[in-house]
Amino acid sequence: MPPKPWLLLSLRFSGETELAAMLSARSAIATHEYEPLRDERAMGYITQEFRRTSDLEKAGEWMTRALRTHPLNILHCIDIVPLQVTGALIEAALAEGYTLLLLTSRDEAARQSAVSVAEATSVWGPKEAERAFPKIAAGQSRAKSINLKGLKLRLRNDLTALGYVTGLLQQRGAAFDWLFYEDLFGAAGGTAARNRVATKLGLAAQRDATPSRTFRDMAQEAPVTGRIPNFDAATQVMAGFFPPRVSVAHAD
């Protein structure tokens, strides 16, 4: 049976780049440039046309044609493009027989914190962070303040995007694997967990080159966050949006 391309749906800074790199390295199917539906990328013309016309039927037709013509693996962040475009991608992927993966985070506050650090420092990946973060920590480069109004809007928009995607997948009766950052990258068994994902996709289980520290790990370090003028205020905003989880003991 020939291998199927995969569609990895994620929210930014959930480990999606690292997981996509690992799966792509083992796949016989080529992978699109990451997030191909961004305006400036290979499939961005679909996003641009939808923004211009709001024509969902045309977006669906163009999406199906793109996936049928180039059935490549796709990494797509659901918090980047309009929800309707993400929906059109999911519908087309299901119709074309893609294997679907959804990657999110149990600790959404930590993920959102990483997004805020990236926006404040203009640093978006681990390799760049290795070069830039020491300079920021030493005060040689300056970080911007976090846009707190923008943060509050993003918290709600991302929650809406995740609800939309999971609702659509369930409504369509789609089979998909829901994966979590903490299992793949935040635990001692991360390599084994990533290998299980690969094996389920029919890919070889092997030692991968995934870095031991993700950008999200680096973004939590005090020498960097301490240089962001209003990081504490942003943390309070997130704490108000994500109240502490309460463990409930069930009586027998």
C-alpha positions in Angstrom: 0.0 0.0 0.0 1.6 3.3 -1.0 2.3 5.8 1.8 -0.1 8.6 2.4 0.9 12.3 2.8 0.3 13.8 6.2 -1.3 17.0 7.3 0.1 18.3 10.6 -2.3 20.9 12.2 -0.9 22.9 15.1 -0.8 26.1 17.1 2.5 27.9 16.9 5.2 26.8 19.4 3.7 23.4 20.1 6.8 21.7 18.7 5.3 21.6 15.2 8.5 22.6 13.4 10.6 19.9 15.2 8.0 17.2 14.7 7.6 18.1 11.0 11.3 18.0 10.5 11.6 14.6 12.0 8.7 13.1 10.0 9.9 14.7 6.8 13.4 13.3 7.2 11.9 9.8 7.3 9.1 10.2 4.7 9.3 9.0 1.0 6.9 11.9 0.2 8.3 15.4 0.0 7.1 18.1 2.4 5.8 21.6 1.4 7.6 24.5 2.7 6.3 25.0 6.2 3.0 26.8 6.5 2.4 27.0 2.7 -0.8 29.0 3.1 0.9 32.1 4.4 0.4 34.9 2.0 3.9 34.9 0.7 4.3 31.2 0.3 3.5 28.5 -2.3 -0.3 28.2 -1.6 -0.7 31.7 -0.3 -2.6 32.7 -3.4 -5.6 30.8 -1.9 -5.4 32.7 1.3 -5.0 36.0 -0.5 -8.0 35.3 -2.8 -10.2 34.3 0.1 -9.3 37.5 2.0 -10.2 39.5 -1.2 -13.5 37.8 -2.1 -14.6 35.7 0.9 -15.5 33.1 -1.8 -15.3 29.8 0.2 -16.4 27.6 -2.7 -13.5 28.9 -4.8 -11.1 28.4 -1.9 -12.2 24.8 -1.6 -11.8 24.2 -5.3 -8.4 25.7 -5.5 -7.3 23.8 -2.3 -8.5 20.5 -3.7 -6.6 21.2 -7.0 -3.4 22.1 -5.2 -3.4 19.0 -3.0 -4.3 16.7 -6.0 -1.6 18.2 -8.2 1.1 18.2 -5.5 0.2 15.6 -2.8 2.9 16.6 -0.4 3.2 16.5 3.4 1.9 19.8 5.0 2.6 21.6 8.2 -0.1 24.1 8.9 -0.5 26.4 11.9 -4.2 27.0 12.5 -3.6 30.4 14.2 -2.1 32.1 11.1 -4.7 32.2 8.3 -8.5 32.7 8.3 -10.4 29.8 9.9 -12.3 29.3 6.6 -9.0 28.7 4.8 -8.0 26.2 7.4 -11.4 24.5 7.1 -11.0 24.3 3.3 -7.5 22.7 3.8 -8.9 20.1 6.2 -11.8 19.2 3.8 -9.5 18.9 0.8 -7.0 16.8 2.8 -9.8 14.4 3.9 -11.0 14.1 0.4 -7.5 13.3 -0.9 -6.8 10.7 1.7 -4.3 12.5 3.9 -3.4 11.3 7.3 -4.3 13.9 9.9 -2.3 14.9 13.0 -3.2 17.6 15.5 -0.4 18.9 17.8 -1.2 21.2 20.7 -0.1 21.8 24.2 -1.5 20.9 27.6 0.2 24.0 29.1 -1.4 26.6 26.8 0.0 29.5 29.0 3.6 28.3 28.4 2.9 28.2 24.7 1.4 31.6 24.6 4.4 32.9 26.7 6.7 31.6 24.0 4.7 33.4 21.3 5.0 36.6 23.3 8.7 36.3 23.8 9.1 35.7 20.0 7.1 38.8 19.2 9.0 40.9 21.7 12.5 39.8 20.7 11.8 39.1 16.9 13.4 35.7 17.4 11.4 32.8 16.1 13.4 29.6 16.1 16.0 27.7 18.3 19.0 28.3 16.0 18.3 32.1 16.0 17.7 32.0 19.7 21.1 30.5 20.4 22.7 33.5 18.7 20.3 36.3 19.8 19.2 35.4 23.3 22.6 35.7 25.0 22.9 39.2 23.6 19.4 40.1 24.9 20.2 38.6 28.3 23.4 40.7 28.4 21.6 43.9 27.5 23.4 44.1 24.1 20.1 43.9 22.2 16.8 45.3 23.4 13.4 43.5 23.5 10.2 45.3 22.9 7.2 45.5 25.3 4.5 42.9 24.7 1.3 44.3 23.2 -1.1 43.4 26.0 -4.3 44.2 24.0 -2.9 42.1 21.2 -2.1 39.3 23.7 -5.7 39.3 25.0 -7.1 39.1 21.5 -4.7 36.3 20.5 -5.6 34.2 23.6 -9.3 34.3 22.5 -8.6 33.8 18.8 -6.3 30.8 19.3 -9.0 29.2 21.5 -11.6 29.8 18.8 -9.3 28.3 16.2 -8.7 25.1 18.1 -12.4 24.8 18.8 -13.2 25.3 15.2 -10.7 22.7 14.0 -11.6 20.0 16.6 -15.3 20.6 15.9 -14.9 20.3 12.2 -12.9 17.1 12.5 -15.4 15.5 14.8 -18.4 16.7 12.6 -16.7 15.0 9.6 -16.0 11.8 11.6 -12.4 12.2 10.7 -9.7 9.9 12.1 -6.9 11.9 13.5 -4.2 11.6 16.2 -4.2 14.4 18.8 -0.6 14.8 20.0 0.8 17.0 22.8 4.0 19.0 23.1 4.7 17.7 26.6 4.6 14.1 25.5 6.9 14.6 22.5 9.4 17.1 23.8 8.8 17.8 27.5 9.3 14.3 28.9 12.1 11.8 29.2 10.2 9.4 26.9 10.0 12.0 24.1 12.1 10.1 21.6 10.0 7.0 22.1 6.8 9.0 21.7 8.0 10.6 18.5 9.0 7.2 17.2 5.5 5.9 17.9 4.1 8.7 15.8 6.4 7.9 12.9 5.7 4.1 13.2 1.9 4.8 13.0 2.5 6.7 9.8 4.5 3.8 8.3 7.8 5.5 8.8 11.0 4.1 10.2 11.5 4.3 14.0 15.1 5.5 14.5 17.2 7.9 16.5 16.2 11.3 15.4 18.1 14.6 15.4 15.4 16.6 17.2 17.2 19.2 19.5 17.1 18.5 23.2 16.0 22.1 23.8 13.2 23.7 21.7 12.7 27.4 21.2 9.9 27.2 23.8 12.4 25.9 26.4 14.7 28.8 25.7 11.9 31.4 25.7 11.1 30.5 29.4 14.5 31.4 30.7 14.7 34.3 33.2 17.7 36.1 31.6 15.6 36.6 28.5 12.1 37.2 29.9 13.6 39.6 32.5 14.7 41.9 29.6 11.1 42.2 28.3 9.8 45.4 29.9 6.3 44.2 30.7 6.7 40.4 30.8 5.3 40.2 34.3 2.2 42.1 33.2 1.8 39.7 30.3 2.1 36.7 32.7 -0.7 38.2 34.8 -2.9 38.5 31.7 -2.3 34.8 30.9 -2.8 33.7 34.5 -6.2 35.4 34.4 -7.1 33.7 31.2 -5.9 30.3 32.2 -6.9 29.8 35.9 -5.0 27.0 37.8 -6.4 23.6 37.3 -8.2 22.1 40.3 -7.9 18.4 41.1 -11.3 17.0 42.2 -11.4 13.8 44.3 -14.3 11.6 43.4 -16.0 9.7 46.2 -16.4 6.0 45.8 
